[in-house]
């Protein structure tokens, strides 16, 4: 794959070259001479088939988690969150020491402590990582999904973006079974606060507890707003909002 630095911004196929626009500009790649049928059946491509199978598994797991927290994800995500989460799921998958290569699963990888740690502190908006936005100590109750931030002072305990007047805090407590594709859980009511020096004991309690099997996730969303004529509007369409996993069990 090469990057096109010329003045021509081409998209499409020209002979054996395919031009397309990616995140890093206009790119060009050569057409593969190997057919899909050969890749899927030729013994020489067994490793390739294994890689394809495992990529599909990690991509599916990433999609499942995104669907489970879609309500919050719509408020805080970057344009590469899908690929970043797929890459992280792939690392979790590689910790599966039970299944053979090509059949390793994210679910099995998450039975390990290192696997679960890989998904903790994952930032869904890489431009606003939680560790840079929330400057306060917090605690998490893994039994009921509560997130507690005692003595919270917005102007001290947040990295406040210019133009914002209010902040909203929400949490999610979800369970995801990556084997069955089922998920459940709840989201806390929003704690909306003016960005000032008032001290508040923040306690975020989910409106329901997840049921079923799988892994449980506790997440925190920080949203910034600007007050205009007594109405709050998302600051710059949520560009400064932060969403991160606090706990994975």
JOBEL-V367017 format. One record per residue. N is the residue number from 1. PHI is phi as a letter, one per 20 degrees, with the letter a starting at -180 (NA if undefined). OMEGA is omega in degrees with one decimal (none if undefined). Layout:
{{N:PHI:OMEGA} {N:PHI:OMEGA}}
This chain:
{{1:NA:-179.9} {2:c:178.6} {3:d:179.8} {4:e:-179.4} {5:d:-178.4} {6:f:-177.4} {7:e:-178.9} {8:e:178.6} {9:d:-172.7} {10:d:171.1} {11:c:-178.7} {12:p:-176.4} {13:d:177.0} {14:c:-174.6} {15:l:-177.8} {16:e:-178.6} {17:d:176.4} {18:d:179.3} {19:d:178.5} {20:b:179.9} {21:e:177.9} {22:d:179.8} {23:f:-176.9} {24:d:178.4} {25:o:-179.2} {26:e:-175.0} {27:c:179.0} {28:c:176.9} {29:c:-179.8} {30:e:178.9} {31:f:179.0} {32:f:179.4} {33:e:-178.0} {34:d:-178.5} {35:f:177.7} {36:f:-178.9} {37:f:-179.9} {38:f:180.0} {39:f:-175.1} {40:e:-175.5} {41:c:-176.9} {42:f:178.4} {43:g:-179.3} {44:f:-177.2} {45:d:-178.9} {46:f:178.6} {47:f:178.7} {48:f:179.2} {49:f:177.1} {50:f:179.5} {51:f:179.0} {52:f:-179.8} {53:f:-178.1} {54:f:175.8} {55:f:178.7} {56:f:179.2} {57:f:-178.3} {58:f:177.5} {59:f:178.8} {60:f:179.3} {61:f:178.0} {62:f:178.9} {63:f:-178.9} {64:f:179.3} {65:f:178.9} {66:f:178.0} {67:f:-177.0} {68:f:-178.5} {69:d:-174.3} {70:g:-178.2} {71:g:179.3} {72:e:-176.3} {73:f:180.0} {74:f:-178.4} {75:e:-175.7} {76:b:176.9} {77:b:173.9} {78:d:-174.8} {79:f:176.9} {80:d:-175.1} {81:f:-179.6} {82:f:-179.0} {83:f:179.9} {84:f:-179.7} {85:f:176.1} {86:f:178.0} {87:f:179.6} {88:f:177.2} {89:f:178.1} {90:f:177.8} {91:f:176.7} {92:f:-178.8} {93:g:-178.2} {94:f:176.9} {95:e:173.6} {96:f:-180.0} {97:d:-177.5} {98:e:-175.7} {99:e:179.5} {100:f:176.7} {101:g:-175.9} {102:n:179.9} {103:c:179.1} {104:f:-175.7} {105:c:174.9} {106:f:-179.8} {107:g:179.4} {108:f:177.5} {109:f:-179.2} {110:f:172.9} {111:f:179.6} {112:e:177.3} {113:f:177.7} {114:g:179.0} {115:f:179.4} {116:f:179.3} {117:f:178.9} {118:f:-179.1} {119:e:175.1} {120:f:179.4} {121:m:173.8} {122:f:-179.1} {123:e:-178.1} {124:e:170.2} {125:d:-174.6} {126:f:179.7} {127:e:178.8} {128:b:-179.4} {129:f:-175.6} {130:g:-177.9} {131:f:177.3} {132:e:-176.9} {133:e:-178.2} {134:e:-176.6} {135:d:-176.9} {136:b:174.8} {137:f:177.9} {138:b:175.9} {139:c:-177.0} {140:c:174.6} {141:e:-175.4} {142:f:179.0} {143:e:-178.2} {144:d:175.3} {145:m:-178.9} {146:f:174.0} {147:d:-177.0} {148:d:175.7} {149:c:-176.7} {150:f:175.6} {151:l:-175.9} {152:e:177.2} {153:d:-172.2} {154:g:-175.6} {155:f:177.8} {156:d:-172.1} {157:e:175.8} {158:c:168.1} {159:e:-168.5} {160:e:177.8} {161:f:-179.1} {162:f:177.5} {163:n:-178.7} {164:e:179.0} {165:c:-177.4} {166:c:176.2} {167:c:177.2} {168:c:179.7} {169:d:175.8} {170:c:176.3} {171:c:175.9} {172:c:177.3} {173:c:-173.8} {174:c:172.5} {175:c:-179.7} {176:c:174.0} {177:d:-175.2} {178:f:177.3} {179:e:-177.3} {180:e:-177.9} {181:n:-178.6} {182:e:176.8} {183:b:179.7} {184:b:178.1} {185:q:-177.8} {186:b:-179.6} {187:c:179.6} {188:f:169.5} {189:f:-178.6} {190:f:171.4} {191:d:-175.8} {192:d:-174.7} {193:c:172.2} {194:f:179.5} {195:e:-179.2} {196:b:-176.6} {197:e:179.6} {198:f:-179.5} {199:e:-179.4} {200:c:171.4} {201:e:-176.4} {202:e:175.3} {203:c:-178.5} {204:d:-177.1} {205:d:-178.5} {206:f:-178.4} {207:f:174.6} {208:b:-179.3} {209:d:-179.8} {210:f:177.5} {211:c:177.7} {212:n:-176.2} {213:e:177.6} {214:o:-179.8} {215:e:178.6} {216:d:-179.7} {217:c:171.2} {218:d:-175.8} {219:c:177.9} {220:c:176.7} {221:d:174.4} {222:d:-178.8} {223:d:178.4} {224:d:-178.2} {225:c:175.0} {226:c:179.9} {227:e:176.4} {228:c:179.6} {229:l:176.7} {230:m:174.6} {231:c:179.0} {232:e:179.4} {233:c:177.9} {234:g:-178.2} {235:f:178.5} {236:l:177.2} {237:l:176.1} {238:n:-176.6} {239:f:-177.4} {240:e:-178.8} {241:f:-177.3} {242:c:176.2} {243:c:-176.2} {244:b:173.6} {245:e:179.0} {246:e:-175.6} {247:b:174.5} {248:c:-178.5} {249:c:none}}
